[in-house]
Amino acid sequence: MLHRIVALVLVLAPTVAEAQLCEGQSAAISADGRAFGHLPYGDAAETELVTLPSDYSVGNPCVVRADMLPDLLRLFAAAQGDPSVMGQLKALSCQRSIARQRAVFCRGGGSDPADRAISVAPPGYSEHSTGYALDFAVRPANGCPDAEACMAATPAARWLLRNAPRFGFEQSFPGSNKQHVKWEPWHWRWVGPTAEAPGAAKARFVFARARSLYPASPAVQPLVVKIIAQPPLPTPTAPPAITKKKRRR
């Protein structure tokens, strides 16, 4: 009887979901689905990815969603035409598959995965896997390493803050964000300049939860819908009573 009770308790006990990280390592998934503060994301379909011209990227080829490419090229063109940028914006890191993200995340070997997750999202929990996010770099770097907070002080980064939302980009992890993810002034996601832009509906669906719970800053402003109040309909009145005339006899 005791064995049956123990077995029943084991069956009914809630299981703790875990995210598989590196070999021999895992992370508990919180009740809201996050791992180390990061929300889960799936891989972009390869058929929806295109390669950014090499003139606009640094290092490895930059692969992004085809829907995002026109706005990204417009952003680069606008930045190149603005003397206040005082340099060039480049794409440093773009789409990374979950398998690639695992290699990047596990590069730290036996170190504490919670410490690594402060600066690198665990595999399956990176916006990069969607193909809608990228890290920007500034050239010349002028002594500021890529993917470091000193980038925020550059004229190019300040230009992004003022102008990136016009092209559909928003900063995913601003300082002191409620998601408790490291401030990343270089990391931006694309959601389309308007809800009607080609591909924007799909991108906004992918990031709907993040945008609702942990707003970006600066963010692409939502479309303002004006509701015009209609005048109330007149209250129907009862028809006048019909009086019968008495017939003379």
C-alpha positions in Angstrom: 0.0 0.0 0.0 2.8 2.4 0.9 4.5 1.7 -2.5 1.2 2.7 -4.2 1.0 5.9 -2.3 4.6 6.9 -3.1 4.0 6.1 -6.8 0.9 8.2 -6.8 2.7 11.1 -5.3 5.4 10.9 -7.9 2.9 10.8 -10.7 0.9 13.8 -9.3 4.0 15.9 -8.4 4.5 18.8 -10.8 7.4 18.3 -13.1 9.9 21.1 -13.5 10.5 22.0 -17.2 14.1 22.5 -18.1 15.9 24.1 -21.0 18.7 22.0 -22.5 21.9 24.1 -22.7 25.3 22.6 -23.2 26.3 19.0 -22.6 25.4 18.1 -19.1 23.9 21.5 -18.4 20.3 22.6 -18.2 18.3 25.5 -16.8 14.9 25.6 -15.0 12.2 27.3 -17.1 10.2 29.8 -15.0 6.5 29.8 -14.8 6.3 32.4 -17.6 8.4 30.3 -19.9 11.7 32.2 -19.6 15.2 30.8 -19.1 17.6 33.2 -17.2 15.2 36.0 -18.1 15.1 35.3 -21.9 11.9 34.4 -23.7 11.8 31.4 -26.0 12.0 31.7 -29.8 12.1 29.3 -32.7 14.3 29.1 -35.8 13.4 31.1 -38.9 12.7 29.0 -42.0 15.7 29.0 -44.3 13.4 29.8 -47.3 12.6 33.1 -45.7 16.2 34.2 -45.2 18.4 36.3 -47.4 22.0 37.6 -47.2 22.8 41.2 -46.7 25.3 42.7 -49.2 28.8 42.3 -47.6 29.4 46.1 -47.8 27.0 46.5 -44.9 28.3 43.8 -42.6 31.3 43.0 -40.4 32.8 39.5 -40.2 30.5 36.6 -41.0 27.8 37.1 -43.7 24.6 38.7 -42.2 21.5 36.6 -42.9 18.1 38.2 -42.2 14.4 37.7 -43.0 13.6 38.8 -46.5 10.8 41.0 -45.2 13.2 43.0 -43.0 15.9 43.6 -45.7 14.3 46.6 -47.5 14.0 48.6 -44.2 17.4 47.6 -43.1 18.9 48.9 -46.4 17.0 52.1 -46.1 18.3 52.6 -42.5 21.9 52.1 -43.7 21.4 54.5 -46.5 19.9 57.2 -44.2 22.7 56.8 -41.8 25.4 57.0 -44.5 23.8 60.3 -45.7 23.7 61.9 -42.3 27.0 63.6 -41.3 26.0 63.5 -37.6 26.6 59.7 -37.6 30.4 60.4 -37.9 31.2 56.9 -39.1 29.4 53.9 -40.5 26.8 51.6 -39.1 27.4 47.9 -39.9 25.6 44.7 -39.2 27.7 42.7 -36.8 25.6 39.6 -35.9 22.3 38.7 -37.6 20.3 35.5 -37.7 21.7 32.7 -35.7 20.1 29.3 -35.7 19.4 27.5 -32.4 22.3 25.2 -33.2 24.6 28.1 -33.8 23.4 29.8 -30.6 24.2 26.7 -28.6 27.8 26.8 -30.0 28.1 30.5 -29.0 26.5 30.0 -25.6 28.6 26.9 -24.8 31.8 28.5 -25.7 32.4 29.3 -22.0 32.8 25.6 -21.2 32.2 24.7 -17.6 31.5 28.2 -16.4 28.2 29.0 -14.7 25.5 29.1 -17.4 23.6 31.8 -15.4 26.7 34.0 -15.7 27.0 33.4 -19.4 23.2 34.1 -19.9 23.8 37.7 -18.7 25.5 38.6 -22.0 24.5 35.6 -24.3 21.0 34.2 -24.6 20.7 30.4 -24.1 19.9 28.3 -27.2 16.3 28.5 -28.1 15.9 31.8 -26.2 17.5 34.3 -28.5 15.8 36.9 -30.7 18.6 36.3 -33.3 17.1 32.9 -34.2 14.0 34.6 -35.6 15.9 36.4 -38.3 14.3 39.7 -37.2 17.0 40.8 -34.9 20.6 42.0 -35.4 23.5 43.6 -33.6 24.9 46.9 -35.0 28.5 47.8 -34.9 30.2 51.2 -35.6 33.2 51.7 -37.9 35.7 53.0 -37.1 35.3 51.6 -33.6 37.6 54.2 -32.1 38.7 51.9 -29.3 35.1 50.7 -28.3 34.9 46.9 -28.6 31.9 45.5 -30.4 28.9 44.6 -28.3 29.9 46.7 -25.3 28.1 49.5 -23.6 30.6 52.2 -24.8 28.8 51.9 -28.1 25.9 53.8 -26.7 28.0 57.0 -26.4 28.9 57.0 -30.1 27.2 59.5 -32.5 26.0 56.5 -34.6 24.3 54.9 -31.6 22.6 58.2 -30.7 21.4 58.4 -34.4 19.9 54.9 -34.0 18.0 56.1 -30.9 16.5 59.0 -32.8 15.9 57.3 -36.2 15.7 53.5 -36.0 12.0 53.3 -35.2 11.2 55.2 -38.5 12.5 52.1 -40.3 10.7 49.6 -38.0 13.5 48.8 -35.6 13.2 49.0 -31.8 15.8 48.4 -29.0 14.9 45.1 -27.4 16.8 45.4 -24.1 17.0 49.0 -22.9 18.7 49.9 -19.6 16.9 48.6 -16.5 14.5 46.6 -18.6 11.8 44.7 -16.7 12.9 41.5 -18.4 16.2 41.7 -16.4 18.3 41.2 -19.4 21.6 43.0 -19.8 21.4 46.4 -21.5 22.3 46.0 -25.1 22.3 49.3 -27.0 23.6 47.4 -30.1 20.7 44.9 -30.3 17.6 45.9 -32.3 14.6 43.9 -33.6 12.5 44.7 -36.6 8.7 44.8 -36.3 7.9 47.0 -39.3 7.4 50.8 -39.4 3.6 50.2 -39.5 1.4 47.2 -38.9 0.5 47.2 -42.6 4.1 47.0 -43.9 4.9 43.7 -45.7 5.9 41.1 -43.2 5.3 43.3 -40.2 2.3 41.2 -39.0 4.4 38.1 -38.8 7.2 39.9 -37.0 4.8 41.5 -34.5 3.3 38.1 -33.8 6.7 36.7 -33.0 7.5 39.5 -30.6 3.9 40.1 -29.3 4.6 38.7 -25.8 7.9 40.6 -25.5 6.4 43.8 -26.6 3.5 43.5 -24.3 5.3 42.5 -21.1 8.7 44.1 -21.7 8.4 47.1 -24.0 11.3 48.2 -26.1 12.8 51.7 -25.8 12.8 53.4 -28.1 9.9 51.4 -29.6 8.0 51.6 -32.8 4.9 53.4 -31.9 1.6 51.4 -32.3 -0.9 52.6 -34.9 -3.3 55.0 -33.3 -6.9 54.2 -34.1 -9.4 57.0 -33.6 -12.8 56.0 -32.6 -15.4 58.5 -33.6 -18.5 58.4 -31.4 -21.7 58.1 -33.3 -24.6 60.3 -32.1 -27.2 58.2 -30.2 -30.2 57.0 -32.1 -33.5 58.8 -31.2 -35.6 57.0 -28.8 -38.6 55.6 -30.6 -41.9 57.1 -29.4 -45.2 55.2 -29.2 -47.7 56.0 -32.0 -50.6 58.3 -30.9 -53.7 56.4 -29.6 -56.5 56.0 -32.1 -59.9 57.1 -30.8 -63.0 55.6 -32.2 -65.7 57.9 -33.2 -69.2 57.0 -32.0 -71.6 56.3 -34.8 -74.9 58.1 -34.8 -78.0 56.1 -34.8 
